[in-house]
Structure formats: structure tokens, C-alpha cells
Amino acid sequence: MRMMHLCACSGTPPSIHDVRQPTGSQTGQHHRIGNAPVPRFLVYSLGLRLHDTMTFRPVYLTPEGKTALEAELERFAAQRRELLQRIQEEREVGSFSETSEPDSDRNDLAFVEGRMQTIDLQLRTAQMIPVDVDRTVVGLGSRVEVEDDDGETDSYMIVGTPEANPSQGKISNESPVGRALIGLRVGEIATVATPSGNIRYTVREIK
């Protein structure tokens, strides 16, 4: 498996079965978050600021991915409670001043709270990938078997970025291979540009 081509990269993420994005009058009353149109009411209800809309990306989740993120959020919430309790106890015994928390606790708390905010936003704005996907064309949720020009085969599942795990054969729809495969049918060829040259993948099966 060519791991270096499976990581997420910049670029416009495709929709579930169509890499095209709405333009012009198709977007209606939308703000644009990154390259994707987002309804105005959603931007306001989430309390997003203007610069937030420049970095936000649509999130696609399978039911299993949603459950995993919810569990991760619960773990971070428990960790946050423990950190806050430890900080409070240290304050009460006077081990440090009210305005000077230990760097380790302060940094851990900042990381945990930042991660919780990210997960919460992903869960609230996620577009769910249907369980019964179209098996005639590669899209989000598809399991696809490909063959390269050397005759080597690999099997991938196309998922949203939060679920991507190349070691488990799950690649992001924003990765070079994922973007190249989406929209293809059995027998069609995806070409992925790499520093050492182009790699071609022929779609052999879509599950």
C-alpha cells in the first residue's frame, strides 16, 4: 500500500457521489465555508466567525464513524473534568498561585478543550454517509478494489477525513487516491500524480 498517497491534502472535497460543487445561483442564500456553500442559518446558529468560514470543511461520517466520535468526545469530557479537579485541588492547597497553573496541566486542558470543540463542530455539521451506497460508481462509503500498472491490488474504503485510517484500508475522500477514485466505475482508471511520476489505478470492483 503506498501510504504517502493516502493522506488528506488541500483541495475541494467532493460531495458523496459527485466531485462538482454548486456555483452561482445554485448556492442560494449561502455563506461559503472554504470552497463549500453553507446555509446562512447554519453559520449563525453555530456562532461561526468570518475567519472560521475560511478554514471549515464539510465533514462526512458513516454511522460507525459518528459513534466513534461521540465516544471520543465523552473520553475528552471525562479527561477535562479530571484536569479541572486537579487544578482546583492544587489551588486549594496553595501549590501554585491563582493565575499561574502548571504548564503541563494548562497545556493539557487547552488541547482537550480544543479537541472537544473540533469534535463537537464535526458532529453538529456532519453529513451522514448512507449505509446502502451506489455500488455502480465509487463514492463516499464505497469499498473499492483497484489494481496498479504492476498488477498489485489494494482494497480501500472511501470515508470522510475524521475516519481515515490507511492502516485499516480507510482513505479520506480528500486524499489524492480518494479524490481520483470518486466518480469512477468498474474498468475505469484513476491517475494519481506523485513526485516520482503518475500512478494509475484500475477499478476492479466496487462493493
C-alpha positions as CSV (number, residue, x, y, z in Angstrom):
1,M,0.0,0.0,0.0
2,R,1.5,3.3,-1.0
3,M,0.9,5.2,2.3
4,M,2.3,8.6,1.1
5,H,-0.5,9.0,-1.3
6,L,-3.3,8.2,1.1
7,C,-3.1,11.2,3.5
8,A,-5.6,14.1,3.3
9,C,-4.4,17.1,1.3
10,S,-5.7,20.5,0.4
11,G,-8.3,20.9,-2.3
12,T,-12.0,21.0,-2.8
13,P,-13.6,17.9,-1.1
14,P,-16.1,16.1,-3.4
15,S,-19.7,15.5,-2.5
16,I,-20.8,11.9,-1.8
17,H,-21.0,10.8,-5.4
18,D,-20.2,14.0,-7.4
19,V,-17.0,16.0,-7.3
20,R,-18.7,19.1,-8.6
21,Q,-19.7,21.9,-6.2
22,P,-22.7,24.2,-6.7
23,T,-21.9,27.6,-8.2
24,G,-23.7,30.8,-8.9
25,S,-27.4,30.8,-8.4
26,Q,-27.3,27.1,-7.3
27,T,-25.9,28.2,-3.9
28,G,-28.8,30.5,-3.0
29,Q,-28.5,32.3,0.3
30,H,-25.3,30.7,1.5
31,H,-22.0,31.8,3.0
32,R,-19.1,29.9,1.6
33,I,-17.1,27.8,4.1
34,G,-13.8,27.1,2.4
35,N,-15.0,26.1,-1.1
36,A,-18.3,24.7,0.0
37,P,-21.6,26.7,0.3
38,V,-23.1,26.6,3.7
39,P,-26.6,27.9,4.6
40,R,-26.6,31.3,6.4
41,F,-28.7,30.0,9.3
42,L,-26.2,27.2,10.0
43,V,-23.3,29.7,10.1
44,Y,-25.2,31.9,12.6
45,S,-26.5,29.0,14.7
46,L,-23.0,27.6,15.2
47,G,-21.7,31.0,16.1
48,L,-19.0,30.9,13.4
49,R,-17.0,34.0,12.7
50,L,-15.8,35.1,9.3
51,H,-12.4,33.6,9.5
52,D,-13.9,30.3,10.7
53,T,-15.7,30.0,7.4
54,M,-12.4,30.2,5.5
55,T,-11.0,27.1,7.2
56,F,-14.0,24.9,7.8
57,R,-14.5,21.8,5.6
58,P,-17.6,19.7,5.2
59,V,-17.4,16.5,7.3
60,Y,-18.8,13.2,6.1
61,L,-19.4,10.3,8.6
62,T,-20.5,6.8,8.5
63,P,-22.8,5.7,11.4
64,E,-19.8,3.9,12.9
65,G,-17.7,7.0,12.5
66,K,-20.3,9.1,14.2
67,T,-20.4,6.6,17.1
68,A,-16.6,6.7,17.4
69,L,-16.5,10.5,17.5
70,E,-19.2,10.6,20.2
71,A,-17.2,8.1,22.3
72,E,-14.1,10.2,21.8
73,L,-15.9,13.3,22.9
74,E,-17.1,11.6,26.1
75,R,-13.5,10.5,26.8
76,F,-12.2,14.0,26.4
77,A,-15.0,15.4,28.6
78,A,-14.0,13.0,31.4
79,Q,-10.4,14.0,31.0
80,R,-11.4,17.6,31.1
81,R,-13.2,17.1,34.4
82,E,-10.2,15.3,35.9
83,L,-7.9,18.2,34.8
84,L,-10.2,20.8,36.2
85,Q,-10.5,18.9,39.5
86,R,-6.7,18.5,39.8
87,I,-6.1,22.2,39.1
88,Q,-8.7,23.2,41.7
89,E,-7.2,20.9,44.3
90,E,-3.7,22.3,43.7
91,R,-5.1,25.8,44.1
92,E,-6.8,24.9,47.4
93,V,-3.5,23.6,48.9
94,G,-1.6,26.6,47.6
95,S,0.8,24.7,45.4
96,F,0.6,27.5,42.8
97,S,-1.0,30.9,42.6
98,E,-4.5,31.6,41.2
99,T,-3.0,33.0,37.9
100,S,-0.1,30.5,37.5
101,E,-1.2,26.9,36.7
102,P,1.5,24.3,35.9
103,D,2.4,24.3,32.2
104,S,1.6,20.7,31.8
105,D,-2.0,21.0,33.2
106,R,-2.6,24.2,31.3
107,N,-1.4,22.8,28.0
108,D,-3.3,19.5,28.5
109,L,-6.5,21.4,29.3
110,A,-6.1,23.7,26.2
111,F,-5.5,20.6,24.0
112,V,-8.5,18.7,25.4
113,E,-10.9,21.7,25.1
114,G,-9.7,22.4,21.6
115,R,-10.2,18.9,20.6
116,M,-13.7,18.8,22.1
117,Q,-14.7,21.9,20.2
118,T,-13.5,20.4,16.9
119,I,-15.3,17.1,17.5
120,D,-18.5,19.0,18.6
121,L,-18.4,21.1,15.4
122,Q,-17.8,18.0,13.3
123,L,-20.8,16.1,14.8
124,R,-23.2,19.1,14.5
125,T,-22.3,19.7,10.9
126,A,-21.7,16.2,9.6
127,Q,-23.3,14.8,6.5
128,M,-24.1,11.2,7.1
129,I,-22.9,8.6,4.5
130,P,-25.8,6.3,3.7
131,V,-25.4,2.6,4.6
132,D,-26.7,1.5,1.2
133,V,-24.3,3.2,-1.2
134,D,-24.5,3.1,-5.0
135,R,-22.3,0.1,-6.0
136,T,-22.0,1.1,-9.6
137,V,-19.8,4.2,-9.0
138,V,-17.1,5.0,-6.4
139,G,-18.2,7.4,-3.8
140,L,-18.1,8.0,-0.1
141,G,-18.8,4.8,1.7
142,S,-17.7,2.6,-1.2
143,R,-15.3,-0.3,-0.8
144,V,-13.3,-0.4,-3.9
145,E,-10.7,-2.9,-5.2
146,V,-8.0,-1.4,-7.5
147,E,-5.1,-2.7,-9.5
148,D,-2.0,-0.7,-10.4
149,D,0.1,-1.0,-13.5
150,D,2.4,-3.5,-11.8
151,G,-0.6,-5.8,-11.2
152,E,-0.6,-5.2,-7.4
153,T,-4.1,-4.9,-5.9
154,D,-5.4,-2.9,-3.0
155,S,-8.8,-2.5,-1.4
156,Y,-9.9,0.8,0.1
157,M,-13.0,2.2,1.7
158,I,-13.6,5.8,0.9
159,V,-14.5,7.7,4.1
160,G,-14.5,11.3,5.4
161,T,-11.3,12.7,6.9
162,P,-12.2,12.1,10.6
163,E,-12.4,8.3,9.9
164,A,-9.4,8.0,7.6
165,N,-7.0,5.2,8.7
166,P,-4.8,3.9,5.9
167,S,-3.5,1.0,8.0
168,Q,-7.2,-0.2,8.1
169,G,-7.7,0.4,4.4
170,K,-9.8,3.5,5.0
171,I,-8.8,6.5,3.0
172,S,-10.1,10.1,3.0
173,N,-12.2,11.5,0.2
174,E,-9.7,14.4,0.3
175,S,-6.6,12.2,-0.2
176,P,-5.0,12.1,-3.7
177,V,-6.2,8.5,-4.2
178,G,-9.6,9.1,-2.8
179,R,-10.2,12.1,-4.9
180,A,-9.0,10.3,-8.0
181,L,-11.3,7.3,-7.5
182,I,-14.5,9.1,-6.7
183,G,-16.9,9.1,-9.6
184,L,-15.3,6.2,-11.4
185,R,-16.9,2.9,-12.4
186,V,-15.5,-0.6,-12.8
187,G,-12.9,-0.7,-15.6
188,E,-12.1,3.0,-15.4
189,I,-8.7,4.3,-14.5
190,A,-7.6,6.8,-11.8
191,T,-4.4,8.7,-12.3
192,V,-2.6,10.0,-9.2
193,A,0.3,12.4,-9.6
194,T,3.3,11.7,-7.3
195,P,6.8,13.2,-7.1
196,S,8.2,10.2,-8.9
197,G,5.6,10.2,-11.6
198,N,2.0,9.3,-12.2
199,I,0.5,6.1,-10.8
200,R,-2.6,4.6,-12.4
201,Y,-5.2,2.5,-10.6
202,T,-7.8,0.5,-12.5
203,V,-11.1,0.0,-10.6
204,R,-11.7,-3.8,-10.5
205,E,-14.7,-4.0,-8.1
206,I,-17.0,-1.7,-6.1
207,K,-18.7,-3.1,-3.0
